Structure formats: C-alpha cells, structure tokens
Amino acid sequence: MVDDLRPQLGCFGKSFMHSPNIDALAKRGQLFERAYCMVPTCGASRASLMSGLRPHASRFVSYTARADEDAPGITTMNQHFKNNGYQTISLGKIFHFPDDSASGWSEPPWRPSTPNYRDRKAEKRAIAEHRKKHPKRTKVRGLPYEASNADESEYRDHQIATRAIEHLTKLQHSDSPFFLAVGFFKPHLPFCAPQKYWDLYDFDSIDVPQNFRKPPEAPKGAIHQSSELRNYATIPPKGSVSTHQARKLIHGYYACVSFIDQQIGRLMTSLDKTGLSRNTVIILCGDHGWQLGDHGMWNKHSCFETSMHTPLLVSVPGQKPPHVDGSRISALTELIDIYPSLCELTGIAKPAHLQGMSFVPLLGNPELAGKPQAVGRYRSGDTIRTDRFRLSEYSNGTMLYDHRTDPNENINIADRDQQQSTVNIMSELLRKTIPKSKD
C-alpha cells in the first residue's frame, strides 16, 4: 500500500513518469484502470479496506478513523488470515494507527521512527522563519519538500523495504503461508526524497494542471482549502500558492513516486530471488488519490475523481495475463473488493459481513462488465461513479460530471434540464448503497 498515490505512473499513461518497477508489475499482472477508494482520507480509507465495510455518516469518517472502534467485533482482513493459519505481518503504514486491530498480526506492527527530513537544522530554521511571518500559526512543520544527498538507507521507506526483504528471506523457509502487508509513507507530504530522484525530472518542463483554479458551479462543500498542505513552512495560510511553488510541489511529488517505485522494485527482486513469487499473490494499491493543484486544491479530501481514483495492480501466480504486456481491466472496482478477492484467490471462506465484490472473475476475463457503480463519501458529500458519470451530493448542492466529454470534471452539468433524469437515477442508486449523510 502506497500512501497518497494517485495514478501518476507510466503504466497509467503518464509516459514522462519514471516508474519502471511498478510498470513491470503491471506487465506481469493485471492493471485496474478504474479503482476507487471509499473515503479519500488515510484512516477512514484503510479502516474500510481492511474491514471490508463501506463507510456511512458515522463510520469511517476522518483520517483518525479506526477499524476496531468504528466496526467493533468485525473480523479485519489481517485477523481473518491469521485465523486461517497465516503468518500476518505489518510493516510501515497499513492501518493509520499501528495499534488498530493489532491482535490480527502475528507480531507487533512495525514502522520506523525515522524523521522525514535529513537536514534537521534547515527544518527548524524554516519553521522559525515562517512563524515570524505568521505569528498566529501555532502548528507549523518544515518545508513541504526536501532534496538530499543523504544515503537512501536513511529514509524510512527504504528501511521498510529492507525489513520486508528480511522477512521474505525468512519466510521462504517457512511451512505456513504468509500475509505480508507493506505500507510505504511517500509520496505523502512532505515530499522528501534523495536528490537523484528529483534529477529524473526537468523542473522547466513541469507545469500546473490546466484546471489550476476553483471549478465553476461547484457546491461550497465540494471545495476545501488544502489545510493539510498549509501546515508547512512557506505555504501561505490562505489563498493560492504561486505557480512556481506549485511546480516545485509537483516536482517533489514526482520524485517521491519514483523513490517508492525503487523500493517496490527491491521487493519484487526479493520475491523472485527467494522463489516466493511462484506462489504469492501480489497486490499494489494506494489508499486514495491526490490533487496536484487540480481544481485549485492540494491533498485529497474531496469527492472529485482526483481524490477517489487510485492505482490497483494485481499479480496472481500461474495466471498469465491475456496479453504479453499484461492486461488492463476497465471495469469499475472498489478497494473493499480486495478483501473478498484475496479470500477467493487463497481458497479461504469469505466472512459474511463483507460488502465488496470479488474481482477474481475479471482477472480471468478482463472484458466482463464488473459492478455498475463505485460509491464513496467524504464528510457531507456522497459520491457515485458509473461508467460515464460521477454524481456528488452535498447538503448545499449537487455535482454531475460527464466523463465521456469532461474527464477532468471541469463543467458541472447537474442543473441542466436534460440531465435531470440522470441525476435522479444516480441519486437513487447512491442512496441504496449509502444512507443519506448528516448535514
């Protein structure tokens, strides 16, 4: 699992991205072109994925959501595999809190305590300077990005990959099956990565998105102020960031994606070297999308496609993709589908509480239609994605976007007379899946 990873990858058509290892995984397996999170914030998304339950207005709401508190008594994915004889291991960030559903792991969840920044003096200096300019700001972090010539082993995501490789080396000699969950922190803010990954991209060729502005006719509840980004030094407390700083942020995000790609490559090499890849199902996913200035916003925390859409790649041993370069599955998929799919792939019973749908039939036949919609929510907004449209409902308005003509969701057509039947039909489908949110 990769924190804050949007489909900013070569295998998703971003040819300028340096993501050779993830691209190679896509070629050896199957790539889901339209996979969606349930809630575009860390804690809630992960709790939903690991429990196999959908969110609603009082469950899986915020980034601090926990599966053991929001869904007490529910058997989480890790617990279910442990109950079925698997060694279950959590490295890095899987649940938002390491102690969430901790009894479901065979050993205590592990994550390194390594700080983000390599230059701690520069971090403190940036904080002090920002506080001088904005004395009312009490919560300030260092710069939102850092490029360093420090050794890669000093970064916690490298340490997570190293720990995972150590486990794989031991697991190859084990008689019991394993469930190894590896959660990388980047490309989550701050965008700290070794200099060589920044050097993969030419800053002068990086530009802000075409819709680097608030979308017209969007309800007030649909737009946020990028508060997560504003915790960092040099970011103005309100208003837009400059075009130059926006390009710097995008550059940093790209660098972090490539840094994580390298760590995933190390894991794949270890899987092949130990021989474990011959009988190991591999799943790579993000926990939600991320805005890189799209709609004038940063971070996630919205019901736009940019927040809801996340990568999903699946490689099943012995199952050759229909095409040499892997296969692409366009059917709508949700992250809660991972739990029942892994049960089916490993031959263990599915718990009765699961609300997702196994995507295993799609692996054998990528042309199948799949589910008719993907449904999610964030705060007062509920959203539904069908093959053609995305509808989002708020207490103060509605958004409807036609992905056939407007894939970047720039023109809200919810109030157009000719779309009212579409709005009504999709709204009814939405309410059948998620009860109406609290105002």
C-alpha positions in Angstrom: 0.0 0.0 0.0 1.4 3.4 -1.0 0.2 6.5 0.9 -1.4 9.3 -1.2 -0.6 7.6 -4.5 -2.7 8.8 -7.5 -2.3 7.0 -10.8 0.7 9.1 -11.6 2.6 6.2 -13.2 3.9 5.2 -16.6 1.6 2.2 -16.7 -1.4 4.6 -16.3 -0.4 6.6 -19.4 1.9 9.1 -17.7 4.8 8.3 -20.0 7.1 11.0 -18.5 7.0 9.4 -15.1 9.9 7.2 -14.0 8.1 4.2 -12.5 9.8 1.2 -14.2 9.3 -1.3 -11.4 5.5 -0.6 -10.9 5.2 -0.6 -14.7 6.9 -4.0 -14.8 4.5 -5.3 -12.2 1.6 -4.1 -14.4 3.1 -6.2 -17.2 3.3 -9.4 -15.2 -0.2 -9.0 -13.8 -3.4 -7.0 -14.3 -4.0 -3.3 -14.0 -7.3 -2.0 -12.9 -7.9 1.3 -14.7 -10.8 2.5 -12.6 -10.3 1.5 -9.0 -11.8 3.8 -6.3 -11.3 4.3 -2.6 -14.3 4.5 -0.3 -13.2 7.6 1.7 -10.4 9.9 0.5 -8.5 10.3 3.8 -6.0 7.9 5.3 -7.5 6.4 8.4 -11.0 6.0 7.0 -9.9 4.5 3.7 -7.6 2.0 5.3 -10.1 1.0 8.0 -12.7 0.5 5.3 -10.4 -1.6 3.1 -9.1 -3.8 5.9 -12.6 -4.4 7.4 -14.4 -4.8 4.0 -17.1 -2.4 5.1 -18.5 0.6 3.4 -18.4 4.0 5.2 -21.5 5.9 6.2 -22.1 9.2 8.0 -20.9 7.9 11.4 -18.5 5.2 10.3 -15.0 5.7 8.8 -15.4 9.5 8.7 -11.9 11.1 9.3 -8.2 10.5 8.9 -8.2 9.3 12.6 -10.8 6.5 11.9 -10.0 3.1 13.3 -11.5 -0.2 12.3 -11.5 -1.6 15.9 -13.6 1.4 17.1 -15.8 2.1 14.1 -16.5 -1.5 13.4 -16.1 -3.4 16.7 -16.5 -7.1 16.5 -15.8 -7.2 12.8 -13.0 -9.6 11.6 -10.5 -7.5 9.8 -8.6 -8.9 6.8 -5.4 -9.5 8.8 -7.3 -11.2 11.6 -9.1 -13.4 9.1 -5.9 -14.6 7.5 -4.3 -15.1 10.9 -7.4 -17.2 11.9 -6.8 -19.3 8.9 -3.2 -20.2 9.7 -1.3 -17.4 8.0 1.6 -15.5 9.5 0.4 -11.9 9.3 3.0 -9.1 9.4 2.5 -5.4 9.2 5.4 -3.2 8.1 5.1 0.6 7.7 1.7 2.2 7.4 -1.2 -0.2 6.8 -3.8 1.0 9.3 -3.4 4.7 10.1 -2.6 3.8 13.7 -0.2 0.8 14.3 -2.3 -0.5 17.2 -5.6 -0.6 15.2 -6.8 -4.2 15.1 -3.3 -5.2 16.4 -4.4 -8.6 17.6 -4.8 -9.6 14.0 -1.0 -9.5 13.4 1.3 -12.4 14.3 3.8 -10.0 15.7 3.6 -6.3 16.8 3.1 -4.0 13.8 6.4 -2.3 12.9 7.2 1.1 11.5 10.5 3.1 11.7 10.6 6.2 13.8 13.0 7.9 11.3 12.1 11.6 10.7 11.1 12.9 7.3 13.9 15.5 6.9 17.5 14.7 6.5 18.6 18.3 7.3 17.1 18.9 10.7 18.7 22.3 11.1 17.1 23.5 7.9 13.8 22.1 9.1 13.9 24.1 12.3 15.1 27.2 10.5 12.2 27.1 8.1 9.7 26.7 10.9 11.2 29.6 12.8 11.1 31.9 9.8 7.6 31.0 8.9 6.4 31.7 12.5 8.0 35.2 12.3 5.9 36.0 9.2 2.8 34.3 10.5 2.9 34.6 14.4 -0.7 33.3 14.7 0.3 30.0 13.2 0.9 27.5 16.1 1.1 24.3 14.1 4.0 24.6 11.6 6.1 21.9 10.0 9.2 22.2 7.9 9.4 22.8 4.2 6.9 20.8 2.1 9.8 19.3 0.2 13.4 18.4 0.5 16.0 17.0 -1.8 19.1 15.5 -0.1 22.3 13.7 -1.0 21.9 11.5 2.1 22.1 7.8 1.6 18.8 6.1 0.7 19.1 3.9 3.8 18.5 6.9 5.9 14.9 7.2 4.6 12.2 5.3 6.4 10.6 3.9 3.2 13.9 2.3 2.3 14.1 0.9 5.8 10.6 -0.5 5.4 11.6 -2.3 2.2 14.7 -3.6 3.8 12.7 -5.0 6.7 10.3 -6.6 4.2 13.1 -8.2 2.4 14.5 -9.6 5.6 11.1 -11.2 6.3 10.8 -12.6 2.8 14.2 -14.2 3.3 12.9 -16.0 6.4 9.5 -16.8 5.0 10.9 -18.8 2.1 11.8 -21.4 4.7 8.5 -21.4 6.5 5.9 -24.1 6.1 3.0 -21.8 6.9 1.5 -19.3 4.4 2.1 -15.6 5.0 0.2 -12.3 4.6 2.9 -9.6 4.4 1.5 -6.1 4.4 4.0 -3.4 3.4 2.9 0.2 3.7 5.1 3.0 2.2 4.7 6.5 3.6 5.6 8.5 0.5 4.5 10.3 -1.6 2.7 11.7 1.4 3.8 15.2 2.4 6.4 16.4 3.0 8.0 15.5 -0.4 11.4 14.3 0.9 13.4 12.1 -1.4 17.0 11.7 -2.4 18.3 14.2 -4.9 18.8 11.6 -7.7 15.0 11.1 -7.9 14.4 14.8 -8.2 17.0 14.8 -11.0 14.8 12.4 -13.0 12.5 15.3 -13.8 13.2 18.6 -15.5 11.7 21.4 -13.5 11.3 23.6 -16.5 9.1 21.0 -18.2 6.7 20.8 -15.2 3.6 22.9 -15.4 0.5 23.3 -13.2 -2.7 21.5 -14.4 -5.0 23.2 -16.9 -7.7 23.4 -14.2 -5.5 25.1 -11.6 -8.5 27.0 -10.3 -11.7 26.6 -8.3 -14.2 24.7 -10.5 -17.2 26.8 -11.6 -20.6 26.0 -10.3 -19.3 23.5 -7.7 -21.1 23.5 -4.3 -19.2 25.1 -1.5 -18.9 21.8 0.4 -17.1 20.3 -2.6 -14.1 22.6 -2.3 -11.5 22.7 0.5 -8.7 25.0 1.4 -5.9 22.4 1.3 -5.4 22.6 5.0 -3.0 19.7 5.2 -0.6 21.5 2.9 -0.9 24.7 4.9 0.7 23.1 7.9 4.1 23.5 6.1 6.5 26.4 6.1 6.4 28.9 3.2 2.8 27.9 2.3 0.5 30.9 2.7 -2.2 30.4 5.4 -4.9 31.1 2.8 -5.2 31.8 -0.9 -3.5 30.1 -3.8 0.2 29.1 -3.8 2.2 30.7 -6.6 2.7 28.9 -9.9 6.4 28.5 -9.1 5.7 26.9 -5.8 3.0 24.7 -7.3 5.5 23.4 -9.8 8.0 22.7 -7.0 5.4 20.7 -5.1 4.5 18.7 -8.2 8.3 18.1 -8.8 8.6 16.8 -5.3 5.6 14.5 -5.6 7.1 13.0 -8.8 10.4 12.5 -7.1 8.8 10.6 -4.2 6.8 8.4 -6.5 10.0 7.4 -8.2 11.7 6.8 -4.9 8.9 4.5 -3.8 9.0 2.8 -7.2 12.6 1.8 -6.5 11.6 0.3 -3.1 8.9 -1.7 -4.8 11.5 -2.9 -7.3 13.6 -4.1 -4.4 10.7 -6.1 -3.0 9.9 -7.7 -6.4 13.6 -8.7 -6.9 13.5 -10.3 -3.4 10.3 -12.2 -4.2 11.8 -13.6 -7.4 15.2 -14.3 -5.8 13.6 -16.3 -2.9 11.3 -18.1 -5.3 8.2 -16.9 -3.4 6.8 -15.1 -6.4 5.9 -18.6 -7.8 3.1 -18.9 -5.3 2.4 -15.4 -3.9 -0.4 -13.1 -4.8 0.8 -9.5 -5.2 -1.5 -6.5 -4.8 -0.3 -2.9 -5.1 -2.7 -0.1 -4.3 -2.9 3.4 -3.0 -5.3 4.4 -0.2 -6.9 7.2 -2.3 -6.0 9.7 -4.9 -4.4 13.2 -4.5 -4.8 16.6 -6.0 -1.7 18.2 -7.5 -3.3 21.6 -7.9 -6.3 20.1 -9.8 -9.3 22.4 -9.2 -7.0 24.7 -7.3 -6.7 22.2 -4.5 -3.9 20.0 -2.9 -4.1 16.8 -0.9 -7.1 14.5 -1.1 -10.3 15.2 0.9 -12.8 15.7 -1.9 -15.3 13.8 -3.9 -13.6 14.7 -7.2 -12.2 11.9 -9.4 -8.7 13.1 -8.4 -9.3 12.2 -4.8 -11.3 9.0 -5.3 -9.3 7.3 -8.1 -6.3 5.2 -7.0 -4.0 2.6 -8.6 -4.7 -1.1 -8.2 -2.4 -3.8 -9.7 -2.8 -7.5 -9.1 -0.5 -10.3 -10.0 -1.6 -13.9 -9.4 1.0 -16.7 -9.8 0.2 -19.2 -12.6 -2.3 -16.9 -14.1 -0.9 -15.5 -17.3 -2.4 -12.2 -18.5 -4.2 -12.4 -21.9 -1.6 -10.1 -23.3 2.2 -10.1 -23.3 2.4 -6.7 -21.6 -0.2 -7.6 -19.0 -3.9 -6.8 -19.2 -5.9 -3.7 -18.4 -9.3 -4.0 -16.7 -11.6 -1.1 -17.2 -14.4 -2.4 -15.0 -15.3 -0.2 -12.0 -13.6 -1.6 -8.9 -13.6 -0.5 -5.2 -10.9 -1.0 -2.6 -13.4 -3.0 -0.4 -13.2 -5.6 -3.2 -9.7 -6.6 -2.2 -10.7 -8.5 0.9 -13.2 -10.9 -0.8 -10.9 -11.2 -3.7 -8.0 -12.3 -1.6 -10.2 -14.8 0.2 -11.2 -16.3 -3.2 -7.7 -16.4 -4.5 -6.3 -18.2 -1.5 -9.3 -20.5 -1.1 -10.5 -19.4 2.4 -14.1 -18.7 3.2 -15.3 -15.1 3.0 -16.7 -13.6 6.2 -20.4 -12.9 6.0 -20.0 -9.2 6.7 -18.1 -8.3 3.5 -19.7 -5.6 1.4 -17.3 -5.7 -1.5 -17.4 -7.9 -4.6 -14.6 -10.2 -5.7 -12.8 -9.1 -8.8 -11.4 -12.6 -9.4 -13.7 -13.2 -12.4 -12.3 -10.1 -14.0 -8.8 -11.5 -13.8 -9.8 -14.4 -16.0 -11.9 -12.3 -18.3 -11.0 -8.6 -18.3 -13.8 -7.9 -20.7 -16.5 -8.6 -18.1 -18.7 -5.7 -17.1 -18.0 -5.8 -13.4 -20.0 -3.8 -10.9 -22.3 -1.0 -12.2 -21.0 1.7 -9.8 -18.3 2.7 -7.3 -19.6 4.6 -4.3 -17.8 6.7 -1.7 -18.1 9.7 0.5 -16.2 12.5 2.3 -17.7 14.4 5.2 -21.0 15.9 4.0 -20.5 14.7 0.4 -21.6 11.3 -1.0 -20.4 10.4 -4.5 -21.2 7.7 -7.1 -19.2 6.8 -10.2 -20.8 4.9 -13.1 -19.2 4.1 -16.4 -20.0 7.5 -17.8 -20.8 9.9 -14.9 -19.8 11.0 -11.4 -22.5 12.4 -9.2 -21.7 14.0 -5.8 -24.4 15.2 -3.4 -23.8 17.8 -0.7 -26.2 19.5 1.7 -25.8 22.7 -0.3 -25.7 21.4 -3.9 -25.0 18.7 -6.4 -22.2 18.0 -8.9 -22.6 15.9 -12.1 -19.7 15.4 -14.5 -19.8 13.5 -17.8 -16.5 11.6 -18.1 -17.2 11.0 -21.8 -16.8 14.7 -22.6 -15.2 16.1 -19.4 -12.8 13.6 -17.9 -11.2 16.3 -15.7 -14.5 17.2 -14.2 -14.4 20.9 -15.1 -18.1 21.5 -16.0 -20.8 20.8 -13.5 -23.9 19.9 -15.5 -26.2 18.9 -12.6 -28.6 21.8 -13.1 -29.1 21.3 -16.8 -32.6 20.2 -17.7 -31.6 17.4 -20.0 -29.6 15.8 -17.2 -32.3 15.6 -14.5 -33.2 12.0 -15.2 -29.5 11.1 -14.9 -29.3 13.0 -11.6 -32.4 11.2 -10.2 -31.4 7.7 -11.3 -27.8 8.1 -9.9 -29.1 9.7 -6.7 -31.4 6.7 -6.1 -28.5 4.3 -6.7 -26.4 6.2 -4.3 -29.0 6.2 -1.6 -29.4 2.4 -1.9 -25.7 2.0 -1.1 -25.1 4.7 1.5 -27.8 6.2 3.6 -28.1 10.0 3.3 -25.3 11.8 5.1 -25.8 14.0 8.1 -25.8 17.7 7.2 
